[in-house]
């Protein structure tokens, strides 16, 4: 099954969001590599996921090795580590799709929208990497809380933005593969909406004492 599917590298894959997405993609049959600053930490994270999966489906590598070995790279590090991580792996991203999940949260006031001067956190990365890397923004509004619970349906649509439509379509397939609904949301500049929405969802979680508020786009057929 995995022969026809691209290898995914989840950088920051030992964190809550990254490990949850890695878990779901591995369960769906994708070859998955967990990336971290050190190979040892990544291998420990991969071992934890394999224990949950009941099979050795996930590998662990340092970020550079993971990005080198993958066809699609997913960046799930905190905002404070976004640019430094990209700088570390930029030389191996040419010709690949980079899915950036970064949200520009500035602790401790994570329930307030904070956007960078470039317009959005993901646009800043596209400017760093240039046109040779297809940057796509997605998954910012998906709560990590239930991702490792396969019995739980994660109620959230995924706004997918990017300047290359074919790359957006591939990322929508990744979203659909883990039980979410990916939706074309326009060019990369529109990522500002998903990034800002995360602080709104955090506020809703805090106010209503719930773990994982999400978004739904109405008026669409079940499969977009």
VOROSE-69154 format. One line per field, with one value per residue (C-alpha): x, y, z. Coordinates in steps of 0.05 Angstrom, whole numbers, plus 5000, padded with zeros to 4 digits. Layout:
BEGIN
xx X ... .
yy Y ... .
zz Z ... .
***
This chain:
BEGIN
xx 5000 5055 5093 5048 5044 5096 5142 5123 5173 5140 5190 5175 5142 5153 5106 5031 5007 5064 5061 4985 4987 5045 5005 4943 4983 5021 4955 4929 4987 5036 5110 5124 5189 5188 5239 5269 5331 5366 5360 5354 5293 5261 5274 5242 5181 5176 5179 5121 5079 5097 5075 5008 5002 5023 5071 5138 5111 5146 5220 5256 5312 5342 5305 5355 5358 5282 5272 5323 5289 5218 5178 5132 5156 5108 5132 5099 5149 5130 5131 5195 5231 5200 5253 5313 5286 5273 5344 5371 5334 5326 5380 5342 5272 5282 5229 5188 5123 5130 5066 5072 5028 5059 5015 5046 5029 5068 5063 5035 4979 4964 4891 4908 4921 4993 5014 5084 5105 5107 5031 5030 5080 5075 5085 5150 5175 5157 5198 5256 5254 5237 5196 5232 5194 5118 5096 5025 4991 4945 4924 4931 4860 4863 4867 4919 4876 4843 4889 4918 4849 4825 4757 4747 4724 4762 4709 4748 4755 4824 4835 4889 4923 4980 4999 5006 4938 4966 5005 4942 4905 4959 4953 4877 4888 4932 4877 4824 4868 4866 4791 4790 4761 4811 4784 4816 4821 4859 4930 4982 4966 4899 4937 4932 4859 4875 4933 4891 4833 4876 4878 4802 4794 4840 4796 4734 4768 4785 4717 4675 4723 4729 4793 4786 4742 4745 4716 4665 4651 4577 4544 4594 4581 4610 4670 4699 .
yy 5000 5049 5039 5090 5140 5195 5193 5246 5280 5314 5364 5377 5310 5297 5354 5345 5369 5338 5270 5268 5281 5232 5179 5188 5188 5126 5092 5112 5077 5134 5123 5172 5200 5238 5294 5330 5370 5306 5237 5207 5249 5233 5159 5160 5196 5146 5088 5117 5122 5052 5026 5059 5033 4963 4961 4992 5042 5106 5123 5177 5221 5290 5344 5350 5275 5270 5327 5296 5228 5254 5278 5321 5358 5382 5436 5431 5468 5527 5596 5614 5556 5564 5604 5570 5501 5523 5551 5483 5444 5495 5464 5398 5427 5448 5416 5391 5410 5442 5441 5495 5487 5546 5593 5659 5651 5694 5665 5678 5715 5660 5679 5744 5748 5767 5769 5782 5840 5795 5786 5714 5665 5619 5675 5692 5621 5623 5686 5653 5591 5621 5594 5527 5502 5496 5522 5504 5527 5478 5445 5507 5500 5426 5412 5360 5336 5277 5261 5198 5172 5136 5125 5200 5239 5305 5356 5407 5428 5444 5509 5496 5556 5560 5592 5526 5493 5423 5425 5448 5388 5340 5370 5364 5290 5287 5320 5273 5213 5226 5237 5312 5352 5393 5454 5499 5567 5606 5633 5633 5704 5677 5635 5696 5677 5606 5632 5685 5637 5594 5648 5654 5578 5580 5635 5592 5532 5573 5607 5545 5497 5449 5417 5422 5474 5469 5502 5478 5507 5501 5494 5445 5373 5321 5310 5375 .
zz 5000 5018 4952 4917 4973 4985 5045 5096 5143 5203 5230 5303 5302 5376 5396 5407 5339 5299 5333 5327 5252 5243 5280 5236 5171 5190 5208 5139 5106 5092 5103 5160 5188 5254 5253 5313 5331 5351 5322 5392 5409 5342 5350 5419 5391 5334 5384 5423 5360 5338 5407 5397 5326 5345 5286 5268 5217 5237 5234 5273 5246 5258 5219 5162 5150 5154 5104 5057 5057 5046 4986 5028 5090 5144 5192 5261 5305 5351 5318 5356 5321 5252 5215 5247 5230 5158 5153 5176 5122 5065 5022 5015 5003 4930 4886 4946 4979 5048 5089 5143 5203 5240 5280 5303 5376 5425 5496 5545 5508 5459 5456 5422 5347 5332 5259 5232 5188 5127 5132 5156 5185 5125 5074 5110 5098 5024 5017 5052 5007 4939 4882 4880 4941 4939 5007 5029 5093 5129 5195 5239 5266 5282 5356 5376 5434 5401 5343 5375 5392 5330 5360 5362 5301 5298 5281 5241 5168 5142 5105 5053 5021 4972 4907 4870 4861 4847 4913 4950 4921 4947 5017 5014 5001 5063 5104 5078 5092 5167 5171 5163 5105 5066 5030 4978 5011 4959 4952 5007 5028 5054 5106 5151 5164 5189 5230 5264 5275 5321 5375 5368 5378 5439 5468 5456 5488 5550 5555 5547 5581 5521 5494 5419 5385 5309 5247 5196 5128 5112 5044 5015 4995 5042 4997 4970 .
***
